[in-house]
Amino acid sequence: MQGMSTESIEAARAAAPVAVGEVDVAAVARLIGEPARAAMLDALLAGRALAAGELARIAGVSPGTASEHLARLRDGGLVEVVAAGRHRYHRLASPEVGQVLEALALVSRPKPVRTLRQSRTNAALLVARTCYDHLAGQVGVAVHDALVTREALRTVPAGYELTTVGVELLTGIGVDVPTARSARRAFARPCLDFTERRSHLAGALGAAICARFLAQGWLVRRATGDRALRVTDGGRRTLTDAFGITDAQVAAGAGATPGAATGAAGG
């Protein structure tokens, strides 16, 4: 830095990327580790923006307490506010926050099941759910494996690239591939499913596939703010016709090619 003033040097240091050793992991862990905040973040993993009142109900706290928790999550960069007229909704601040939460699920012990409702919810989550904005569970893994088996995806250093076969397959069912390509995020990457312990498809392409399935009613949410998805009759036909996925494969938790790929931690 020869020829630079002391002030210029200090300014350059301040603007430089933060070194790994300086990252305050403990602060993020404290934010996520509080039970009410963890419940709110888990609800937001459904990929929807929710009002503070809804999050208060989900977390089992008063509206005032929920507001305090949400303020801390906003200050910590985990949650952001979306305004719609006079209403304010909260959502995860980025896909990376979702990745962190799902990675924690991989090393967390399951909660004890004490009610029939919990048992049914857990069973539904195994079949199909959202992992932030992409498909997870047996259906998500089956779609990923089908794309790999049919050579619709090609492995590249950044994750996956879509082949000509893949473009034809996905555009054939109306997936918006061009918009996914132009997104300012990873295009396609494997994401380790915490229930299947195998990869499903994440990134902008995974989000585009999930959005198409929801828009067409091939998958429907079981309840507001719930991550669990139900496969409709139209969804079963699409899974079979486009991807070669049968009900038996989904029920067995096996996609087109068991163990087709491994990936980063996720949902």
FENSULSUL-V939929 format. One record per residue. N is the residue number from 1. RES is the residue in three letters. SS is DSSP state (H for helix, E for strand, C for the rest). PSI is psi in whole degrees, 0 to 359 (999 if undefined). D_CENTER is the distance of its C-alpha to the mean C-alpha in Angstrom with 2 decimals. Layout:
N;RES;SS;PSI;D_CENTER + N;RES;SS;PSI;D_CENTER
This chain:
1;MET;C;35;42.89 + 2;GLN;C;137;46.61 + 3;GLY;C;354;47.99 + 4;MET;C;145;45.19 + 5;SER;C;164;46.14 + 6;THR;H;319;44.84 + 7;GLU;H;321;42.95 + 8;SER;H;320;41.33 + 9;ILE;H;314;40.33 + 10;GLU;H;322;38.74 + 11;ALA;H;320;36.89 + 12;ALA;H;320;35.56 + 13;ARG;H;320;34.42 + 14;ALA;H;327;32.64 + 15;ALA;H;349;30.79 + 16;ALA;C;154;29.87 + 17;PRO;C;144;26.36 + 18;VAL;C;133;25.96 + 19;ALA;C;155;26.75 + 20;VAL;H;320;24.44 + 21;GLY;H;345;27.04 + 22;GLU;H;357;26.92 + 23;VAL;C;132;23.26 + 24;ASP;C;79;23.29 + 25;VAL;H;324;20.74 + 26;ALA;H;323;22.72 + 27;ALA;H;318;22.18 + 28;VAL;H;319;18.39 + 29;ALA;H;320;18.92 + 30;ARG;H;321;21.39 + 31;LEU;H;313;19.14 + 32;ILE;H;329;16.39 + 33;GLY;H;344;19.17 + 34;GLU;C;128;20.90 + 35;PRO;H;316;20.26 + 36;ALA;H;318;20.12 + 37;ARG;H;323;17.73 + 38;ALA;H;320;15.46 + 39;ALA;H;320;15.65 + 40;MET;H;314;14.86 + 41;LEU;H;321;11.74 + 42;ASP;H;320;10.62 + 43;ALA;H;322;11.59 + 44;LEU;H;346;9.72 + 45;LEU;C;348;6.32 + 46;ALA;C;348;7.62 + 47;GLY;C;5;7.09 + 48;ARG;C;157;10.87 + 49;ALA;C;130;13.52 + 50;LEU;E;150;15.89 + 51;ALA;E;158;19.48 + 52;ALA;H;322;20.87 + 53;GLY;H;319;22.91 + 54;GLU;H;318;20.09 + 55;LEU;H;326;18.36 + 56;ALA;H;316;21.84 + 57;ARG;H;315;22.35 + 58;ILE;H;320;19.13 + 59;ALA;H;348;20.03 + 60;GLY;C;37;23.67 + 61;VAL;C;168;25.19 + 62;SER;C;159;27.51 + 63;PRO;H;320;26.54 + 64;GLY;H;316;28.28 + 65;THR;H;321;26.49 + 66;ALA;H;319;23.09 + 67;SER;H;320;24.16 + 68;GLU;H;316;25.13 + 69;HIS;H;317;21.84 + 70;LEU;H;325;19.92 + 71;ALA;H;319;22.46 + 72;ARG;H;320;21.81 + 73;LEU;H;324;18.04 + 74;ARG;H;314;18.88 + 75;ASP;H;329;21.57 + 76;GLY;C;359;19.36 + 77;GLY;C;16;16.94 + 78;LEU;C;334;13.91 + 79;VAL;E;148;14.28 + 80;GLU;E;161;16.01 + 81;VAL;E;137;18.30 + 82;VAL;E;124;18.52 + 83;ALA;E;136;22.07 + 84;ALA;E;93;23.15 + 85;GLY;C;233;26.91 + 86;ARG;C;355;27.98 + 87;HIS;E;149;24.69 + 88;ARG;E;131;22.04 + 89;TYR;E;155;18.42 + 90;HIS;E;142;15.81 + 91;ARG;E;166;12.18 + 92;LEU;E;143;10.05 + 93;ALA;C;336;12.10 + 94;SER;C;162;9.81 + 95;PRO;H;330;6.65 + 96;GLU;H;326;8.73 + 97;VAL;H;318;8.86 + 98;GLY;H;320;5.34 + 99;GLN;H;319;6.47 + 100;VAL;H;314;9.66 + 101;LEU;H;318;8.95 + 102;GLU;H;326;7.52 + 103;ALA;H;322;10.48 + 104;LEU;H;327;12.73 + 105;ALA;H;331;12.09 + 106;LEU;H;332;13.58 + 107;VAL;C;10;16.74 + 108;SER;C;147;17.07 + 109;ARG;C;143;19.60 + 110;PRO;C;147;18.90 + 111;LYS;C;145;20.43 + 112;PRO;C;137;23.75 + 113;VAL;C;118;23.82 + 114;ARG;C;348;26.72 + 115;THR;C;160;26.56 + 116;LEU;H;324;26.38 + 117;ARG;H;316;23.63 + 118;GLN;H;320;21.42 + 119;SER;H;317;22.37 + 120;ARG;H;321;21.50 + 121;THR;H;315;18.08 + 122;ASN;H;320;17.31 + 123;ALA;H;320;18.76 + 124;ALA;H;321;16.68 + 125;LEU;H;329;13.37 + 126;LEU;H;323;14.80 + 127;VAL;H;303;15.45 + 128;ALA;C;136;12.44 + 129;ARG;E;170;9.39 + 130;THR;E;142;6.09 + 131;CYS;E;87;3.00 + 132;TYR;C;268;2.50 + 133;ASP;C;13;4.59 + 134;HIS;E;170;5.29 + 135;LEU;E;140;7.55 + 136;ALA;E;182;8.04 + 137;GLY;H;192;11.36 + 138;GLN;H;321;14.71 + 139;VAL;H;315;14.18 + 140;GLY;H;317;11.16 + 141;VAL;H;320;13.31 + 142;ALA;H;319;16.35 + 143;VAL;H;314;15.23 + 144;HIS;H;311;14.37 + 145;ASP;H;323;17.72 + 146;ALA;H;319;19.61 + 147;LEU;H;321;18.71 + 148;VAL;H;314;19.83 + 149;THR;H;321;22.89 + 150;ARG;C;7;23.98 + 151;GLU;C;35;23.76 + 152;ALA;C;338;21.49 + 153;LEU;E;140;19.53 + 154;ARG;E;132;21.51 + 155;THR;E;131;20.54 + 156;VAL;E;167;21.15 + 157;PRO;C;325;21.00 + 158;ALA;C;357;17.85 + 159;GLY;E;258;16.01 + 160;TYR;E;152;16.96 + 161;GLU;E;148;19.26 + 162;LEU;E;128;19.89 + 163;THR;C;175;23.45 + 164;THR;H;321;25.94 + 165;VAL;H;317;25.34 + 166;GLY;H;318;21.62 + 167;VAL;H;314;22.43 + 168;GLU;H;318;24.95 + 169;LEU;H;310;22.79 + 170;LEU;H;320;19.84 + 171;THR;H;334;22.14 + 172;GLY;H;334;24.21 + 173;ILE;C;11;21.73 + 174;GLY;C;13;21.07 + 175;VAL;C;134;17.83 + 176;ASP;C;81;18.29 + 177;VAL;H;316;18.42 + 178;PRO;H;318;20.54 + 179;THR;H;322;18.23 + 180;ALA;H;321;15.32 + 181;ARG;H;326;17.93 + 182;SER;H;356;19.01 + 183;ALA;C;146;15.73 + 184;ARG;C;62;16.05 + 185;ARG;C;175;13.18 + 186;ALA;C;136;12.90 + 187;PHE;C;307;13.83 + 188;ALA;C;133;12.64 + 189;ARG;E;154;11.93 + 190;PRO;E;147;11.62 + 191;CYS;E;120;8.95 + 192;LEU;E;122;10.84 + 193;ASP;C;126;10.17 + 194;PHE;C;343;11.54 + 195;THR;C;323;13.72 + 196;GLU;C;340;14.90 + 197;ARG;C;31;15.22 + 198;ARG;C;169;14.84 + 199;SER;E;143;12.53 + 200;HIS;E;180;10.29 + 201;LEU;E;124;9.72 + 202;ALA;E;188;7.22 + 203;GLY;H;184;8.74 + 204;ALA;H;324;10.67 + 205;LEU;H;317;12.10 + 206;GLY;H;320;9.18 + 207;ALA;H;321;8.31 + 208;ALA;H;321;12.09 + 209;ILE;H;314;12.51 + 210;CYS;H;315;10.26 + 211;ALA;H;320;12.17 + 212;ARG;H;316;15.36 + 213;PHE;H;320;15.07 + 214;LEU;H;318;14.59 + 215;ALA;H;325;17.30 + 216;GLN;C;355;19.68 + 217;GLY;C;17;19.32 + 218;TRP;C;332;18.54 + 219;LEU;E;140;15.79 + 220;VAL;E;148;16.33 + 221;ARG;E;139;14.84 + 222;ARG;C;332;17.12 + 223;ALA;C;159;17.45 + 224;THR;C;130;16.62 + 225;GLY;C;3;13.71 + 226;ASP;C;139;13.02 + 227;ARG;C;337;9.85 + 228;ALA;E;139;12.43 + 229;LEU;E;149;13.44 + 230;ARG;E;133;16.99 + 231;VAL;E;122;18.21 + 232;THR;C;174;21.24 + 233;ASP;H;319;24.38 + 234;GLY;H;324;23.46 + 235;GLY;H;319;20.12 + 236;ARG;H;318;22.12 + 237;ARG;H;318;24.53 + 238;THR;H;317;21.99 + 239;LEU;H;321;20.38 + 240;THR;H;310;23.97 + 241;ASP;H;317;25.53 + 242;ALA;H;324;22.96 + 243;PHE;H;351;21.37 + 244;GLY;C;26;24.10 + 245;ILE;C;125;21.94 + 246;THR;C;164;24.09 + 247;ASP;H;323;23.60 + 248;ALA;H;322;25.14 + 249;GLN;H;318;22.63 + 250;VAL;H;315;19.69 + 251;ALA;H;328;21.81 + 252;ALA;C;354;22.66 + 253;GLY;C;21;19.12 + 254;ALA;C;126;20.48 + 255;GLY;C;204;19.41 + 256;ALA;C;325;21.95 + 257;THR;C;101;22.53 + 258;PRO;C;135;21.72 + 259;GLY;C;29;20.61 + 260;ALA;C;326;20.23 + 261;ALA;C;162;18.18 + 262;THR;C;162;16.69 + 263;GLY;C;191;13.99 + 264;ALA;E;165;12.37 + 265;ALA;E;145;10.86 + 266;GLY;C;213;7.37 + 267;GLY;C;999;6.30
